[in-house]
Amino acid sequence: MSLSQRFVLALFRPLLKLLFSWKVVGVKNIPLTGPLIVVANHVHALDPFFLTFSFPRWIHFLAKEELFRSAITRPFLHWARSIPARRVGKIAEKQQVLESAKRILEKGLVLGIFPEGKRSQDGKLMRGKPGPAVIASKLGVTLLPVAIVGTDKIKGLSWLWKRPPIVINIGEPFRLPPTNGRLSKSQMQLLTSQLMTRIAALLPAEYQGMWKKDEN
């Protein structure tokens, strides 16, 4: 973590606590060393900020390429050392993203990915993209599931005085079965399901969406 990143964390953590009823659960589950992939649900544009300020390690996020084209967000993303990724692209382009992620992880750093690929409009956990699970399985890297609860309440201006409760629920780290070579569609779906189920288990039932277990 750079000096400027430490400074930003120290400066803005108190501000977030002032604006929100913000709580982090499961900090003890965060591995303090070694390569790590943080996977979380995605509801609001502020989700990456809440994750960043909830962790003792800097998170290098995989961000959609469109954000790097904006003169407003591009400088911040470069400073944060985020990785551009296309939602839809050719195999060569996807391989390029994999190589970028691999370089981050080989340095023993933390990679942050929202496996849904976009924000959920109703707050419920959606179907996951195979990328995060494939990266973790191929590289043999530990995954850390995280549930972000409450950011769906940040709407309009009323949240400024309502201080909506935000909970960052950090689960236990785990690993997916190792794989080599090209994976079949069914293999990728199986790995992705294992990952998404871990995230869903950390969410309240009303946010689990398609991953909610049938209790009958």
Secondary structure, 3 states (H helix, E strand, C coil): CCHHHHHHHHHHHHHHHHHCEEEEECHHHCCCCCCEEEEECCCCCCHHHHHHHHCCCCEEEEEEHHHHHCCCCHHHHHHCCCEEECCCCCHHHHHHHHHHHHHHHHCCCEEEECCCCCCCCCCCCCCCCCHHHHHHHHHCCEEEEEEEECHHHCCCCCHHHHCCEEEEEECCCECCCCCCCCCCHHHHHHHHHHHHHHHHCCCCHHHCHHHCCCCC
